[in-house]
Amino acid sequence: LSGLDPAQPYFQGTPIEVRLDKSDAEFVDVIHTDSAPTIPYLGFGMGPAIGHLDFYPNGGKQMPGCGKNPISQIVDLDGIWEGTRDFVACNHLRSYKYYSDSIIYPDGFLGYSCASYDVFETEGCFPCPKEGCPNMGHFADKFKGKIKNDFVKLYLNTGEAKDFPLWRYKVTVTLSGKSKVKGYVNVALYGSGGNTRQHQVIKGTLQPDNTYTSFIDAEVNIGAVTKVKFLWNNNWINPTFPKLGAATITVQSGENG
């Protein structure tokens, strides 16, 4: 059984006979996309873990792309009805959109087992353990025989619009140069499976010989890395023309470490 953002009002906190529960089937996986409290946030979805695998994309409360202004959302590519409905219950309805995308991307939507979304944003839950990470959505049941704990909470990020899956990489950059400057560093990844756009990995003071680490949630599964493009900018004219480079860049894939 796959629970697509099971309802919170009238169901959360009720006995298991009344609501979805892991005892309802051999394998129950759940996608939580709208689990903020109903009052005052109008969250329609349930927060607690209730399945064998519980996925909390983007933390499970506020989905990227749902904060768009109402007019742009209602005049939706799929029509006024779809747009109006999305405006009213955008977070809640993301669950089935992620699920339908997961059918097309069997290797997408990897969920990282973690204590919380805040911990997921650090290096604590990366990369996947040796038994791998489950895929949120249609292919979650591939993980059926590997569940060790009572409840497994899984976290991941998604895109703002179709296509929703993102692939997580850890990028570590050691800078080289003569003097520190303020600015930002962008990195683009190139691989056998495709290339990413530029992703910002550092912003602020750029200190040569320092090492900076960041996560990139890439819009493609790049496969084997073939090239990394490094760009930096400080956004203002500097008569000394400081030069900055990358001494080393390490890219680690979340999927296989």
C-alpha positions, 0 to 999 in steps of 0.5 A: 500500500502506498499512502499519498499524504494521508489525511490529517484532520479526523485521522491523526492520533486516532486508533490504527483501525481508523487510519492507514497503518503499517499493519494494513499490508505486508508493505506500507510506504507513505509520502508526507507532503503537507504535514504542517498543523491544520490550524493555523497552517491548513496542513491536510496531511498527517505528520507521524510515521505510520508505514514501514517507510515514511518519506518526507520530501523537502521536510514534508511540510512546504513543497518548493513551487507551492509558494508561487503567487496565486495568479501564476499558479491558477493560470496553470499550463494544465488549465484553470481547474488544475491551477485553482486546485493546486493553489488551494491544496498545492502541498497536499497534491504534490504527493501524487505528482511525485508518485507519477514522476517516480514511475518514469524515473526508477532511479530517482527520489532516493530517500536518506534515512535521517533523524530529521530534515535539519540533520539531513541538511548536514553531512550526518545522513550522507551517502546511502548506507551499503544496502542502498537507499529506498526510492520514494514512490512506485519503486519503494517496494524494492527495499522491502526485505531491507527494513531493520527498524520499526519506523524509517523516516526518509528525507530528500529534496525535489524540484519546484516543477515537473520533472521533480526528481533530484540526485544528491551530490556532496561537493568539496572545494579547496580554493587556491589564490593569493588573497581572500575576496568576497563573492560566490563560487558556482560548480557545474557537474558533467558526467556520462548521464548528462550535465547539470546547470551551475549550482552555488556552493559557497557565498561570502568570504572566499579564503584561498587554501580553505576547504568548503563543502556543500550539497548539490541536488542535481536535476540529472543523474550524472552517472560517472563524473567526467568534468567539473566546471568551476566559476567564481564571481565577486560582482563588483569591479576590483582594480587589483583583478584578484585571481581565484582557482580550485586546487581540488574539487571532490564530488561524492555521489549519494547513491553509491558513495 
